[in-house]
Amino acid sequence: MPARRRDVSLSQARKFLTLVSMITSKLTCKAQTTVPQAVRLALGVGAGDEIAYSVLDGKVLLTKAQPPAPRRGGAV
């Protein structure tokens, strides 16, 4: 049976994230994971976007990666 796609709005995702204390996902044997839809919507990320991890005191903060700042002057 094929997986059902659930369309969720950003406001629904944010409401869900405020109702739950934690969302979990599993790592594959290649150390890959799926970022849950509610988290992707809250971060505003999709396929091909980069995410950034900040580790502090045993906790990880997941954010949308910022594009690199443009280079100024100088030769290439």
ROZA-938089 format. One record per residue: z, y, x of N, C-alpha, C, O in turn; residue number from 0; chain. Coordinates in Angstrom, 3 decimals. Layout:
BEGIN
<tivo n_zz="Z" n_yy="Y" n_xx="X" ca_zz="Z" ca_yy="Y" ca_xx="X" c_zz="Z" c_yy="Y" c_xx="X" o_zz="Z" o_yy="Y" o_xx="X" seq="NUM" mol="A"/>
...
END
This chain:
BEGIN
<tivo n_zz="0.000" n_yy="-1.181" n_xx="0.847" ca_zz="0.000" ca_yy="0.000" ca_xx="0.000" c_zz="0.000" c_yy="1.239" c_xx="0.889" o_zz="0.858" o_yy="1.350" o_xx="1.765" seq="0" mol="A"/>
<tivo n_zz="-0.942" n_yy="2.187" n_xx="0.695" ca_zz="-1.003" ca_yy="3.385" ca_xx="1.539" c_zz="0.186" c_yy="4.306" c_xx="1.295" o_zz="0.739" o_yy="4.371" o_xx="0.197" seq="1" mol="A"/>
<tivo n_zz="0.561" n_yy="5.016" n_xx="2.357" ca_zz="1.676" ca_yy="5.975" ca_xx="2.256" c_zz="1.266" c_yy="7.135" c_xx="1.356" o_zz="0.126" o_yy="7.597" o_xx="1.399" seq="2" mol="A"/>
<tivo n_zz="2.196" n_yy="7.594" n_xx="0.551" ca_zz="1.942" ca_yy="8.744" ca_xx="-0.325" c_zz="2.211" c_yy="10.027" c_xx="0.408" o_zz="3.222" o_yy="10.157" o_xx="1.098" seq="3" mol="A"/>
<tivo n_zz="1.311" n_yy="10.978" n_xx="0.263" ca_zz="1.508" ca_yy="12.292" ca_xx="0.868" c_zz="2.283" c_yy="13.153" c_xx="-0.125" o_zz="1.947" o_yy="13.220" o_xx="-1.308" seq="4" mol="A"/>
<tivo n_zz="3.319" n_yy="13.804" n_xx="0.378" ca_zz="4.111" ca_yy="14.694" ca_xx="-0.466" c_zz="3.868" c_yy="16.123" c_xx="-0.021" o_zz="4.093" o_yy="16.468" o_xx="1.139" seq="5" mol="A"/>
<tivo n_zz="3.412" n_yy="16.945" n_xx="-0.938" ca_zz="3.212" ca_yy="18.356" ca_xx="-0.633" c_zz="4.521" c_yy="19.092" c_xx="-0.860" o_zz="5.101" o_yy="19.042" o_xx="-1.944" seq="6" mol="A"/>
<tivo n_zz="4.979" n_yy="19.784" n_xx="0.194" ca_zz="6.253" ca_yy="20.495" ca_xx="0.150" c_zz="6.009" c_yy="21.935" c_xx="0.585" o_zz="5.339" o_yy="22.185" o_xx="1.587" seq="7" mol="A"/>
<tivo n_zz="6.549" n_yy="22.867" n_xx="-0.165" ca_zz="6.408" ca_yy="24.275" ca_xx="0.205" c_zz="7.462" c_yy="24.642" c_xx="1.238" o_zz="8.441" o_yy="23.922" o_xx="1.435" seq="8" mol="A"/>
<tivo n_zz="7.240" n_yy="25.777" n_xx="1.891" ca_zz="8.207" ca_yy="26.254" ca_xx="2.883" c_zz="9.566" c_yy="26.495" c_xx="2.238" o_zz="10.593" o_yy="26.155" o_xx="2.825" seq="9" mol="A"/>
<tivo n_zz="9.590" n_yy="27.074" n_xx="1.046" ca_zz="10.882" ca_yy="27.333" ca_xx="0.388" c_zz="11.587" c_yy="26.023" c_xx="0.038" o_zz="12.811" o_yy="25.936" o_xx="0.132" seq="10" mol="A"/>
<tivo n_zz="10.824" n_yy="25.002" n_xx="-0.365" ca_zz="11.430" ca_yy="23.701" ca_xx="-0.653" c_zz="11.988" c_yy="23.081" c_xx="0.626" o_zz="13.069" o_yy="22.492" o_xx="0.615" seq="11" mol="A"/>
<tivo n_zz="11.249" n_yy="23.216" n_xx="1.728" ca_zz="11.709" ca_yy="22.670" ca_xx="3.002" c_zz="12.990" c_yy="23.351" c_xx="3.449" o_zz="13.931" o_yy="22.683" o_xx="3.879" seq="12" mol="A"/>
<tivo n_zz="13.037" n_yy="24.672" n_xx="3.352" ca_zz="14.249" ca_yy="25.401" ca_xx="3.757" c_zz="15.441" c_yy="25.020" c_xx="2.883" o_zz="16.557" o_yy="24.863" o_xx="3.378" seq="13" mol="A"/>
<tivo n_zz="15.197" n_yy="24.871" n_xx="1.576" ca_zz="16.276" ca_yy="24.477" ca_xx="0.669" c_zz="16.783" c_yy="23.085" c_xx="1.054" o_zz="17.991" o_yy="22.849" o_xx="1.088" seq="14" mol="A"/>
<tivo n_zz="15.867" n_yy="22.173" n_xx="1.342" ca_zz="16.244" ca_yy="20.825" ca_xx="1.751" c_zz="17.072" c_yy="20.857" c_xx="3.027" o_zz="18.086" o_yy="20.168" o_xx="3.135" seq="15" mol="A"/>
<tivo n_zz="16.635" n_yy="21.659" n_xx="3.994" ca_zz="17.342" ca_yy="21.726" ca_xx="5.271" c_zz="18.739" c_yy="22.301" c_xx="5.132" o_zz="19.618" o_yy="21.973" o_xx="5.929" seq="16" mol="A"/>
<tivo n_zz="18.970" n_yy="23.162" n_xx="4.128" ca_zz="20.319" ca_yy="23.695" ca_xx="3.919" c_zz="21.218" c_yy="22.689" c_xx="3.198" o_zz="22.443" o_yy="22.786" o_xx="3.272" seq="17" mol="A"/>
<tivo n_zz="20.610" n_yy="21.724" n_xx="2.498" ca_zz="21.388" ca_yy="20.737" ca_xx="1.747" c_zz="21.813" c_yy="19.540" c_xx="2.593" o_zz="22.812" o_yy="18.886" o_xx="2.293" seq="18" mol="A"/>
<tivo n_zz="21.058" n_yy="19.259" n_xx="3.640" ca_zz="21.391" ca_yy="18.102" ca_xx="4.477" c_zz="22.011" c_yy="18.581" c_xx="5.781" o_zz="21.676" o_yy="19.651" o_xx="6.290" seq="19" mol="A"/>
<tivo n_zz="22.917" n_yy="17.773" n_xx="6.310" ca_zz="23.560" ca_yy="18.184" ca_xx="7.555" c_zz="22.725" c_yy="17.797" c_xx="8.770" o_zz="22.823" o_yy="18.430" o_xx="9.821" seq="20" mol="A"/>
<tivo n_zz="21.891" n_yy="16.745" n_xx="8.626" ca_zz="21.101" ca_yy="16.313" ca_xx="9.758" c_zz="19.937" c_yy="15.465" c_xx="9.276" o_zz="20.080" o_yy="14.656" o_xx="8.360" seq="21" mol="A"/>
<tivo n_zz="18.786" n_yy="15.658" n_xx="9.900" ca_zz="17.617" ca_yy="14.816" ca_xx="9.665" c_zz="17.412" c_yy="14.021" c_xx="10.941" o_zz="17.518" o_yy="14.568" o_xx="12.038" seq="22" mol="A"/>
<tivo n_zz="17.124" n_yy="12.748" n_xx="10.809" ca_zz="16.938" ca_yy="11.917" ca_xx="11.995" c_zz="15.533" c_yy="11.324" c_xx="12.020" o_zz="14.856" o_yy="11.246" o_xx="10.995" seq="23" mol="A"/>
<tivo n_zz="15.114" n_yy="10.911" n_xx="13.202" ca_zz="13.881" ca_yy="10.154" ca_xx="13.379" c_zz="14.104" c_yy="9.218" c_xx="14.558" o_zz="15.000" o_yy="9.441" o_xx="15.372" seq="24" mol="A"/>
<tivo n_zz="13.297" n_yy="8.180" n_xx="14.651" ca_zz="13.453" ca_yy="7.194" ca_xx="15.717" c_zz="12.448" c_yy="7.429" c_xx="16.834" o_zz="11.368" o_yy="7.979" o_xx="16.614" seq="25" mol="A"/>
<tivo n_zz="12.821" n_yy="7.005" n_xx="18.030" ca_zz="11.909" ca_yy="7.040" ca_xx="19.170" c_zz="11.153" c_yy="5.719" c_xx="19.235" o_zz="11.716" o_yy="4.652" o_xx="18.991" seq="26" mol="A"/>
<tivo n_zz="9.874" n_yy="5.809" n_xx="19.566" ca_zz="9.089" ca_yy="4.602" ca_xx="19.784" c_zz="9.355" c_yy="4.103" c_xx="21.201" o_zz="10.077" o_yy="4.744" o_xx="21.965" seq="27" mol="A"/>
<tivo n_zz="8.774" n_yy="2.965" n_xx="21.545" ca_zz="8.950" ca_yy="2.430" ca_xx="22.900" c_zz="8.307" c_yy="3.333" c_xx="23.949" o_zz="8.590" o_yy="3.198" o_xx="25.139" seq="28" mol="A"/>
<tivo n_zz="7.439" n_yy="4.258" n_xx="23.514" ca_zz="6.826" ca_yy="5.231" ca_xx="24.429" c_zz="7.553" c_yy="6.581" c_xx="24.379" o_zz="7.020" o_yy="7.588" o_xx="24.844" seq="29" mol="A"/>
<tivo n_zz="8.758" n_yy="6.601" n_xx="23.821" ca_zz="9.592" ca_yy="7.801" ca_xx="23.706" c_zz="8.942" c_yy="8.881" c_xx="22.845" o_zz="9.150" o_yy="10.071" o_xx="23.077" seq="30" mol="A"/>
<tivo n_zz="8.162" n_yy="8.471" n_xx="21.861" ca_zz="7.541" ca_yy="9.410" ca_xx="20.922" c_zz="8.323" c_yy="9.400" c_xx="19.615" o_zz="8.989" o_yy="8.419" o_xx="19.283" seq="31" mol="A"/>
<tivo n_zz="8.234" n_yy="10.501" n_xx="18.879" ca_zz="8.877" ca_yy="10.583" ca_xx="17.579" c_zz="8.022" c_yy="11.438" c_xx="16.656" o_zz="7.151" o_yy="12.174" o_xx="17.121" seq="32" mol="A"/>
<tivo n_zz="8.256" n_yy="11.349" n_xx="15.382" ca_zz="7.590" ca_yy="12.198" ca_xx="14.407" c_zz="8.549" c_yy="13.300" c_xx="13.999" o_zz="9.690" o_yy="13.026" o_xx="13.628" seq="33" mol="A"/>
<tivo n_zz="8.097" n_yy="14.543" n_xx="14.065" ca_zz="8.922" ca_yy="15.656" ca_xx="13.602" c_zz="8.809" c_yy="15.664" c_xx="12.076" o_zz="7.706" o_yy="15.790" o_xx="11.544" seq="34" mol="A"/>
<tivo n_zz="9.927" n_yy="15.531" n_xx="11.367" ca_zz="9.880" ca_yy="15.468" ca_xx="9.910" c_zz="9.183" c_yy="16.685" c_xx="9.287" o_zz="9.229" o_yy="17.789" o_xx="9.830" seq="35" mol="A"/>
<tivo n_zz="8.540" n_yy="16.460" n_xx="8.141" ca_zz="7.769" ca_yy="17.513" ca_xx="7.474" c_zz="8.599" c_yy="18.756" c_xx="7.199" o_zz="8.118" o_yy="19.870" o_xx="7.405" seq="36" mol="A"/>
<tivo n_zz="9.825" n_yy="18.595" n_xx="6.743" ca_zz="10.665" ca_yy="19.758" ca_xx="6.440" c_zz="10.911" c_yy="20.590" c_xx="7.696" o_zz="10.967" o_yy="21.818" o_xx="7.624" seq="37" mol="A"/>
<tivo n_zz="11.058" n_yy="19.934" n_xx="8.839" ca_zz="11.272" ca_yy="20.646" ca_xx="10.104" c_zz="9.985" c_yy="21.342" c_xx="10.537" o_zz="10.023" o_yy="22.494" o_xx="10.968" seq="38" mol="A"/>
<tivo n_zz="8.840" n_yy="20.653" n_xx="10.427" ca_zz="7.545" ca_yy="21.269" ca_xx="10.779" c_zz="7.296" c_yy="22.514" c_xx="9.947" o_zz="6.853" o_yy="23.535" o_xx="10.472" seq="39" mol="A"/>
<tivo n_zz="7.577" n_yy="22.437" n_xx="8.656" ca_zz="7.376" ca_yy="23.597" ca_xx="7.781" c_zz="8.321" c_yy="24.733" c_xx="8.150" o_zz="7.917" o_yy="25.895" o_xx="8.188" seq="40" mol="A"/>
<tivo n_zz="9.574" n_yy="24.399" n_xx="8.421" ca_zz="10.549" ca_yy="25.433" ca_xx="8.769" c_zz="10.166" c_yy="26.140" c_xx="10.070" o_zz="10.402" o_yy="27.340" o_xx="10.216" seq="41" mol="A"/>
<tivo n_zz="9.570" n_yy="25.394" n_xx="11.024" ca_zz="9.162" ca_yy="25.977" ca_xx="12.300" c_zz="7.778" c_yy="26.618" c_xx="12.226" o_zz="7.408" o_yy="27.405" o_xx="13.097" seq="42" mol="A"/>
<tivo n_zz="7.024" n_yy="26.284" n_xx="11.200" ca_zz="5.662" ca_yy="26.802" ca_xx="11.085" c_zz="4.719" c_yy="26.167" c_xx="12.092" o_zz="3.843" o_yy="26.842" o_xx="12.633" seq="43" mol="A"/>
<tivo n_zz="4.891" n_yy="24.874" n_xx="12.348" ca_zz="4.036" ca_yy="24.175" ca_xx="13.300" c_zz="3.222" c_yy="23.094" c_xx="12.611" o_zz="3.595" o_yy="22.586" o_xx="11.553" seq="44" mol="A"/>
<tivo n_zz="2.117" n_yy="22.760" n_xx="13.226" ca_zz="1.251" ca_yy="21.713" ca_xx="12.714" c_zz="0.592" c_yy="20.980" c_xx="13.859" o_zz="0.952" o_yy="21.167" o_xx="15.022" seq="45" mol="A"/>
<tivo n_zz="-0.373" n_yy="20.143" n_xx="13.525" ca_zz="-1.079" ca_yy="19.345" ca_xx="14.534" c_zz="-1.667" c_yy="20.251" c_xx="15.606" o_zz="-2.315" o_yy="21.252" o_xx="15.300" seq="46" mol="A"/>
<tivo n_zz="-1.437" n_yy="19.894" n_xx="16.855" ca_zz="-1.974" ca_yy="20.659" ca_xx="17.976" c_zz="-1.082" c_yy="21.778" c_xx="18.481" o_zz="-1.294" o_yy="22.283" o_xx="19.584" seq="47" mol="A"/>
<tivo n_zz="-0.078" n_yy="22.177" n_xx="17.689" ca_zz="0.851" ca_yy="23.222" ca_xx="18.134" c_zz="1.824" c_yy="22.642" c_xx="19.153" o_zz="2.100" o_yy="21.443" o_xx="19.154" seq="48" mol="A"/>
<tivo n_zz="2.333" n_yy="23.500" n_xx="20.010" ca_zz="3.334" ca_yy="23.073" ca_xx="20.984" c_zz="4.715" c_yy="23.450" c_xx="20.490" o_zz="4.904" o_yy="24.477" o_xx="19.837" seq="49" mol="A"/>
<tivo n_zz="5.684" n_yy="22.590" n_xx="20.818" ca_zz="7.081" ca_yy="22.879" ca_xx="20.502" c_zz="7.854" c_yy="22.932" c_xx="21.814" o_zz="7.457" o_yy="22.327" o_xx="22.810" seq="50" mol="A"/>
<tivo n_zz="8.959" n_yy="23.663" n_xx="21.797" ca_zz="9.777" ca_yy="23.837" ca_xx="23.001" c_zz="11.165" c_yy="23.250" c_xx="22.752" o_zz="11.716" o_yy="23.361" o_xx="21.657" seq="51" mol="A"/>
<tivo n_zz="11.711" n_yy="22.628" n_xx="23.782" ca_zz="13.042" ca_yy="22.041" ca_xx="23.725" c_zz="13.955" c_yy="22.809" c_xx="24.665" o_zz="13.616" o_yy="23.011" o_xx="25.831" seq="52" mol="A"/>
<tivo n_zz="15.100" n_yy="23.236" n_xx="24.174" ca_zz="16.134" ca_yy="23.860" ca_xx="25.004" c_zz="17.375" c_yy="22.985" c_xx="24.905" o_zz="17.858" o_yy="22.710" o_xx="23.807" seq="53" mol="A"/>
<tivo n_zz="17.888" n_yy="22.551" n_xx="26.041" ca_zz="19.054" ca_yy="21.665" ca_xx="26.067" c_zz="20.250" c_yy="22.446" c_xx="26.588" o_zz="20.192" o_yy="23.049" o_xx="27.660" seq="54" mol="A"/>
<tivo n_zz="21.339" n_yy="22.431" n_xx="25.819" ca_zz="22.559" ca_yy="23.134" ca_xx="26.205" c_zz="23.764" c_yy="22.370" c_xx="25.680" o_zz="23.875" o_yy="22.113" o_xx="24.481" seq="55" mol="A"/>
<tivo n_zz="24.653" n_yy="22.016" n_xx="26.574" ca_zz="25.895" ca_yy="21.315" ca_xx="26.206" c_zz="25.642" c_yy="20.072" c_xx="25.354" o_zz="26.346" o_yy="19.836" o_xx="24.372" seq="56" mol="A"/>
<tivo n_zz="24.653" n_yy="19.289" n_xx="25.724" ca_zz="24.385" ca_yy="18.043" ca_xx="25.016" c_zz="23.697" c_yy="18.193" c_xx="23.681" o_zz="23.578" o_yy="17.221" o_xx="22.935" seq="57" mol="A"/>
<tivo n_zz="23.239" n_yy="19.394" n_xx="23.361" ca_zz="22.514" ca_yy="19.640" ca_xx="22.110" c_zz="21.124" c_yy="20.157" c_xx="22.436" o_zz="20.912" o_yy="20.790" o_xx="23.470" seq="58" mol="A"/>
<tivo n_zz="20.179" n_yy="19.882" n_xx="21.546" ca_zz="18.800" ca_yy="20.305" ca_xx="21.755" c_zz="18.395" c_yy="21.260" c_xx="20.644" o_zz="18.614" o_yy="20.993" o_xx="19.462" seq="59" mol="A"/>
<tivo n_zz="17.804" n_yy="22.375" n_xx="21.043" ca_zz="17.264" ca_yy="23.342" ca_xx="20.098" c_zz="15.749" c_yy="23.201" c_xx="20.142" o_zz="15.139" o_yy="23.339" o_xx="21.203" seq="60" mol="A"/>
<tivo n_zz="15.149" n_yy="22.931" n_xx="19.006" ca_zz="13.708" ca_yy="22.742" ca_xx="18.894" c_zz="13.099" c_yy="23.997" c_xx="18.275" o_zz="13.495" o_yy="24.405" o_xx="17.184" seq="61" mol="A"/>
<tivo n_zz="12.133" n_yy="24.613" n_xx="18.970" ca_zz="11.491" ca_yy="25.833" ca_xx="18.480" c_zz="9.984" c_yy="25.733" c_xx="18.665" o_zz="9.488" o_yy="24.880" o_xx="19.401" seq="62" mol="A"/>
<tivo n_zz="9.270" n_yy="26.615" n_xx="17.988" ca_zz="7.832" ca_yy="26.713" ca_xx="18.200" c_zz="7.630" c_yy="27.385" c_xx="19.554" o_zz="8.220" o_yy="28.432" o_xx="19.823" seq="63" mol="A"/>
<tivo n_zz="6.795" n_yy="26.784" n_xx="20.410" ca_zz="6.553" ca_yy="27.344" ca_xx="21.745" c_zz="5.795" c_yy="28.657" c_xx="21.615" o_zz="4.895" o_yy="28.792" o_xx="20.786" seq="64" mol="A"/>
<tivo n_zz="6.171" n_yy="29.610" n_xx="22.437" ca_zz="5.502" ca_yy="30.906" ca_xx="22.456" c_zz="4.310" c_yy="30.839" c_xx="23.395" o_zz="4.396" o_yy="30.214" o_xx="24.452" seq="65" mol="A"/>
<tivo n_zz="3.195" n_yy="31.472" n_xx="23.028" ca_zz="2.049" ca_yy="31.465" ca_xx="23.939" c_zz="2.411" c_yy="32.196" c_xx="25.224" o_zz="3.225" o_yy="33.119" o_xx="25.204" seq="66" mol="A"/>
<tivo n_zz="1.808" n_yy="31.788" n_xx="26.347" ca_zz="2.124" ca_yy="32.465" ca_xx="27.606" c_zz="1.704" c_yy="33.927" c_xx="27.558" o_zz="0.712" o_yy="34.284" o_xx="26.924" seq="67" mol="A"/>
<tivo n_zz="2.478" n_yy="34.766" n_xx="28.241" ca_zz="2.164" ca_yy="36.195" ca_xx="28.284" c_zz="0.862" c_yy="36.395" c_xx="29.057" o_zz="0.625" o_yy="35.712" o_xx="30.054" seq="68" mol="A"/>
<tivo n_zz="0.016" n_yy="37.324" n_xx="28.606" ca_zz="-1.232" ca_yy="37.562" ca_xx="29.322" c_zz="-0.950" c_yy="38.094" c_xx="30.721" o_zz="-0.003" o_yy="38.854" o_xx="30.926" seq="69" mol="A"/>
<tivo n_zz="-1.773" n_yy="37.693" n_xx="31.675" ca_zz="-1.629" ca_yy="38.174" ca_xx="33.055" c_zz="-2.148" c_yy="39.584" c_xx="33.155" o_zz="-3.118" o_yy="39.954" o_xx="32.493" seq="70" mol="A"/>
<tivo n_zz="-1.500" n_yy="40.366" n_xx="33.985" ca_zz="-1.907" ca_yy="41.757" ca_xx="34.170" c_zz="-2.536" c_yy="41.953" c_xx="35.539" o_zz="-2.002" o_yy="41.507" o_xx="36.554" seq="71" mol="A"/>
<tivo n_zz="-3.667" n_yy="42.620" n_xx="35.549" ca_zz="-4.314" ca_yy="42.999" ca_xx="36.810" c_zz="-4.482" c_yy="41.856" c_xx="37.773" o_zz="-4.280" o_yy="40.697" o_xx="37.411" seq="72" mol="A"/>
<tivo n_zz="-4.843" n_yy="42.163" n_xx="38.975" ca_zz="-4.971" ca_yy="41.159" ca_xx="40.024" c_zz="-6.215" c_yy="40.306" c_xx="39.866" o_zz="-6.812" o_yy="40.239" o_xx="38.792" seq="73" mol="A"/>
<tivo n_zz="-6.583" n_yy="39.671" n_xx="40.927" ca_zz="-7.751" ca_yy="38.806" ca_xx="40.929" c_zz="-7.413" c_yy="37.460" c_xx="40.326" o_zz="-6.259" o_yy="37.032" o_xx="40.319" seq="74" mol="A"/>
<tivo n_zz="-8.426" n_yy="36.812" n_xx="39.827" ca_zz="-8.237" ca_yy="35.493" ca_xx="39.219" c_zz="-8.411" c_yy="34.411" c_xx="40.233" o_zz="-8.288" o_yy="33.231" o_xx="39.904" seq="75" mol="A"/>
END
